[in-house]
Amino acid sequence: MNDILPGEVETWQFLEQSAREVFGYYGFSEIRTPIPEKTELFCRSIGETTDIVEKEMYTFSDKSENSLTLRPEGTAPVMRSFIQNRLHHLDPVSKLYYMGPMFRYERPQKGRYRQFHQLGAEVVGVEDAKIDAQVLAMLHQYFVHIGISSVSLQVNSLGCPQCRPGYRQALIDYLESRLDNLCGECQRRYQTNPLRVLDCKVPGCQSATADAPSVLEHLCSSCHNHFEQVKGYLQALNIPFVVNARMVRGLDYYVRTTFELVTDQLGSQNAVAAGGRYDGLVESLGGPSLPGIGFAIGLERLVLMKGEQQVAPATPQLFIAAMGKDAADRAFVLMSQLQAAGMRAEMDYLGKSLKAQMRRANKLNADFTLILGEEELQSGQAQLKNMSDSSQSTVTLSNLATTLWEKLGQLSGSS
C-alpha cells in the first residue's frame, strides 16, 4: 500500500478530473459507496470460486460479528446501492461512475498493490448494443483526453446463460485431455472455473490451451447478433479494436460483451481498463431484472503510463520576500488578500535572509517575487521581480493585485 505524495498527486488529480469531465459529456453522474460492505455481497456477485473470493479479500468481523469485506472491486457495491436506493424508479436508464480505493490481498507487482484505486462506470437498464458501443466510445475518449495513445481495445463475447454452459462443458472436456500440461492452480480450478484457465499467464498453460475451443463458436444466435452489432457500431464510430476470443474476466457476473484496453508498456500486467456486460447481476442481488454494462480503470497503471508526462505541481504566482518583522506582518496580510482573491501566493515564515528567501522563491518556481522592507512600507511601493528573466518593476502595494493579474496575463500570453 502506497502513499501518494505531493509531486505525484497532481497527476492523480488530473486523471480524476478528466474522468469527471469526459464522463459528464456522456450523461454519467458520480456515486460514492462505503469502503466496507457485507461479505456476502461479493460472494454472491463475484463468485465463490473466483480467485478474489477464495484468496484475495480483506474480510473481518465487526463487534456485532457481522462479516465485512473491504471492497475488492466497484461494480457490486454500486449495484447494491442501486437496488437499495431504488434508483431505477428515478430514471429507467442509470449512468453512474465512481472512483476510489479497492483492496485485494495479492502479490504486489508493477502497477498492482494491495490498496489500489479505480475509476469505473456503470450503465443499468439498456440491453441494446448501442450502449455497449457508447461505453467503449467514452472509454476511448477518456484516453484521448488524458493523452495516452499506447493502448489497444480488445473485445470478445462470453455468451449468456443459455449458450455458455455448452461452451463451458466443451472447454472442460478439452482441458481434461491436457491436465498433465497445466499448472497446479489450473488443474485445481478447471472444473469449477474453466474459463480462467484461458487467462493463465504460465507458459505451459498458454501452450496447452493454444487450440482450445473458441467461445465465439458456441454463441447462440441472440448473442452472435448482439456481438456483431457492437462491432458494427464501433466501426461506425471509427474506434479501432481487435477481437480476442481468449479474453475472459475474473468475475462470474460477466456475460456477452467483454473488453480490455491493453498496453505493451507494463509487462505482463498489460490491462489498464477492463469490463463488460453483467445482465443478470442486479437480479441476482435481489433487484429487478435489468441489464447492465460497465468498466474499471486502474489508476496506478495510468500514472505509470503517464511517465514523463506527469502533471507538475502548481507553483506560486507570487513569493513575498520580507525583511524585518513589520515587513513580514505586512507580507502576511498581502499574501492572505491575494490568496482570497484566487492567486497562489507564498512567503517566508522563518525570518531568513533576503538571499535565502530568493533561493526559496527559485526552488518553488515562483513567477514573481515581491521584495518588501522598511523602505517599501514607508513609500507604499516595492520592487516586483520577474523570476524568468530577472527584470524588475516598481509596483504600488495598494494596487498590487491588479498589477499582478495584468503581469500574469502577459506572462501566460508570451509563453
N, C-alpha and C positions, 0 to 999 in steps of 0.2 A: 504494500500500500504506500502510495507516494504523496508527499507534499507538493503542492503546485505553488511555486514561488513567484514573487514579482519579477518581471522579465520573461516569465513563461505564461503567466495567467492572462496576459493581454491577447495572446493567440487563442486561448480558450474563449475569452470574451468575444473575440471576432467571430469564431466559429458558431458560438451560441447565438449571437445577434444576427448573423447571416441566416441561421435556421428560422428565427422568428420572422425575419423579413421575407424570405422566399416562401416559407410555408404559408405565410399570410396571403401571398398572391393567390394561392390555391384554395383559400377559404378555410384553413385549419385554425383551430383555437387551442391554446395551451391548457393542459390538465396536469395537476400535481397530486401524486398519491403518496401515502406513507412509505417509509423505507421498510419497516417490518410488516408482514402480512401473515395470516394464518397459514401454517404449513400445508394444510390440505389443499389450498388454492393451487399451489404449484404441483402437487402430486396429481391432482385431477386434470390440470391443463397441460403441463409439460409432458407427463407420462412417468409412471412408476419405474420403467426400465431404462429411462434415459440416463446418460452419464451425469447430468446436472442433479437429478433427484437422488441417484444412487451414491454419488461420490462428492459432489461439489457444493452442496447448500450449507450455509451457516444457519443452523437450526438450534433453538434453545427453548426452554420452558420459562414462562414468567412466574410471578409469585402466586398466580392462581392456577398454575400447572397447565396453562394453555400453551400449545406448541406453536411457536412463531418462527419465521424464517426471514432473514434479510433478503430482499428481493434479488433473485439472480437474473431476472430479465424484466422488461417493462410491459409486455402485452397483457399478461394475465392480470396484473393489478389494474390496468386501465379498463379491462373488460369487467372486472369485479366492480369497479366504481361505476361503470356504465350501467350495469344491472342494478346495483344498489340505489343509485340516484335516478333511475328510470329516465335516462337521457333520451331514449327512443321516443318518449312522449313529447319532447321538446322539438324534435325535428326527425323525420323519417331517415335522414342521412346524417350521420355524425362523423365529422372530421376532426380528429384530435391529435395533438402532438405533445411530447414530453421530453424532458432532459433531466439527467441526474445520475447519482451513483448507483451501481449494481454491485453484487458481491458473489464471488464464486471461489471456493477453495480448490484451486488447481495450481499446477506448476507454473510459477511466473516465468515469462519469456518476453521476447521483444514485442512491445505493444500490447501485452496482456498481463494484467495484475489482478490481485485478489479483490481489491476495490477498483473498479473501473467505471467509466462514465459512458453513457449512451445518449444519443439523440434518436428519437423514434417517432413514428407517425402511424396512425391507425384510421381506417375508414370502415364504418359499420353501416350496413343497410343496403348495399348495392352489389348485385351479382353480375351485372353487365361487364363485359371485358373492357369497356371504355375506362372504367375506374382503375383496372389493373394498369392500363397504359398511362393514365393520368398520374398515378402514384410513381411510376417509373420515370415519367417526364419530370415530375417535381424533384425526384432524387437526382436526375441528370442535371437539372437546372441548378440545384444546390451546389454540385461540384463545379459547375461552370462559374458560379458566383464566387466561390472561395478560391478559385484559381488553381484547382488540381485537375489536370487533364490525363494523368498517367493511370487511368483506371479503365476497365472494360466491363461491360454489362453482360452477364451470363444468365440465361433463362432456361427454365425447364417446367414440366408439369408432372406432379406426383399423383395425378388421378384423384379419384373420390372413393368414398366407402363402397361404392358399387363395383368399381373396376380394380381398386388397389389390392384386395385380397387375392385375386388371381395372380397378379404380378408378384405379390409377396411370396406365395407358395412356389411359383416358378423360380424365384431367386433362392429360396431355401433349398429347393431340390438341387439347384446348380451349386450352391455353396457346400452341400453335404458331400459332393463328389470331389471337393478340393479342400477338405478340412485340414489335412496334414500340411497344407501350404499356408494356412492362415496363422496369424499371431494368436497368442493365448486369449487376449481380450476378444478378438473376433470369433474365436471358437466358442467362447462363453456366450456371446450375445447373438449369434447368427440365427437362433430360433426365436428369440424374444424381440430383437430389433435388427432384422437383417439388412434394412436399407443403410444403417450406419456402417456396415462393413464396406460399402462402396466409398465411404468418406474416409476410411482409414489411411493414414499417411505412411504406414510401414511399407517399404518397397515390396516385400514378399506378398502382402495382401493386394497391393495395387497390381502386381503382375498376375496373381491368381485370379483376379476378377476382371482382367482386361477385356474378356469377351463375354462378360455377364449379360443376361437378358436386359434389354432396354425397357424402361418404364413406358416410353413413348409407343412401344409396340403393343402395349396392353391397355391403352386408354379406351374407354367406352366412347361412343360417338359424341355424346354431350361434352365430355372433357376434351376430346380431339378438336371439336368445333370451337370450343372456348379458347383453347391454346392457339389455334390458327387465327382467331380474331385478335387476340392480344398481339401476336407477331405482326399482323396486318396494320394495326393501329400504330405500333412502334415505327413501322416503315413509313406510314403516312406522316408521322411527326419527325422523320429523319433522325431518329435516335438509333445509333448503331448497337448491335447486340449479336451474340453468338448463342446457339443452342448447346447446352451442356447436359446431355442425357444422364450423366453420372451424378449430377448435383442432387444432394439430399439435404434435409435440415435435421438438426439435432433434437427438435421438439416434435412431439407426436401430433400436435394440433394442425399441422400444415396439410393442405390439400391443393390440388390443381396448381395454379401458377406459383412458382418459387423462383427466386433470383438472388444473385450476388453481384456486387461490384468488387472486382479483384484488381490487384496491382502486382507488379514484379519488384517493388521496392522494399518489401518487408519480409523476404524469405518465405519460409513455409506457411507463416501466418499471413496469407495473402488476401483475405477477405476484409474489406473495410466497411462494407454495408451488406446487409442481407435481410431477406424477408420473404413473404408470400401470403397466400390465402389461408384462412382458417375458418371456413364457412360453418363448421359445427361447434366452434369453441363457445360462443355465447350461450347457446342452448345447453351445452354440457355443464356449464357453470350455474345453471338454474334460471337463465334469462330466456327471452323469446328466440324463436328460430330465425336468426338474422345472419346473413353472410358478412364476412369481414376480410380485410387485407391490410397489411402493414409492413413496416421495416424498422430496423435499428441500425445506427451508425456508431462505430466505436471511436470515441473522441480521442483516446490515446493514440490510436493509429493515424488519425487525421493530423494530429500535432506532429507526429514523426514525419509524415509525408510533407508537411509544410517546410520542414528542414530549414534551409537558409532563408525562406520566405517568412520566418517568424515575425509576428507583428511587434513592432518596437513599443516600449512603454511610452506613455505620454510624458513629455518633458515640460519644465516650467517655461511659460512665455516671458516671465519676468523674475529675476532674482534681485532682491534688495540687499545691497552691501552697506551696512550701517556701522558708523564709528562712534562709540560712546553711548551711554545709557539713554540720554534724551533722544538721540537719533534712532536707537533701537526701538524705543517705545513708539516713536512716530512711524517707523518702518512697520511695526506690528499692526498699527491701525490702518495704514495704507494697504498693506498686504491683505488684511481681512476685508476691506472695502472692495478691493479688486476681485477677490475670491467670490464674494457675494454677488458681484456683477458678472460672474461666469468666466473669469480669467484664471489660468493656472499660475499662481504666484508662490514664491518661496523666499525665505530669509535665513540668516544665521541666528541660532539660539544660544551659541556658546561663547560669545564675546571674542571671537578670533580676530586676528589681524586682517587688515584690508587685503593683503596679498593672499592669505589663506582663504578668505571669502571668495575672492576672484577665482582661485583654483577650484573651489567647490562649484561655483557657477558654471565653470567649464566642464567639470565632471558630470554635472546634471544636464548638460547640453541646453542651457537656458538660451532663449532667443535674444533677450536683452538683460542688461544689468543696470540697475539704478544705484548710483553711489551717493550716500546720504551721510553728512556730518554736521557739525555745529554751524558752519558757514552756510550750508544749504538750508538748514532750518530757519536761520535768520533772514535769508534772502527770499525764501519761498521757491527757489529754483534749484535744480540738480542736474548732474550730467547723466545722460542715458547712453549706455554703450551697446552698440550692435555687436554681438559676440561672433558673428560670422565674418565680418570684415574689419572689426575693431574701430569703426567710425564712431564718433561721439557727437551728441547734440544736446543743447540745453532745453530742459522741459520745465514747465510750471507745475508745481506739486498740486495746486488746486485743480488743474486741468489734466492730471496725469492719465486718468482712464481714457479720456477721449483721444489724447495724443497717442497712447499705446495702441488702441484699436486701429487707428489710422496707419501706424507704422507696421503693425502685424499684417494688416491688409496689403500693404505694399510689399512686405516680405513674402507673403504667400503668392502674390501676383507675379513676382520675379522668379519664383522657384519653379 
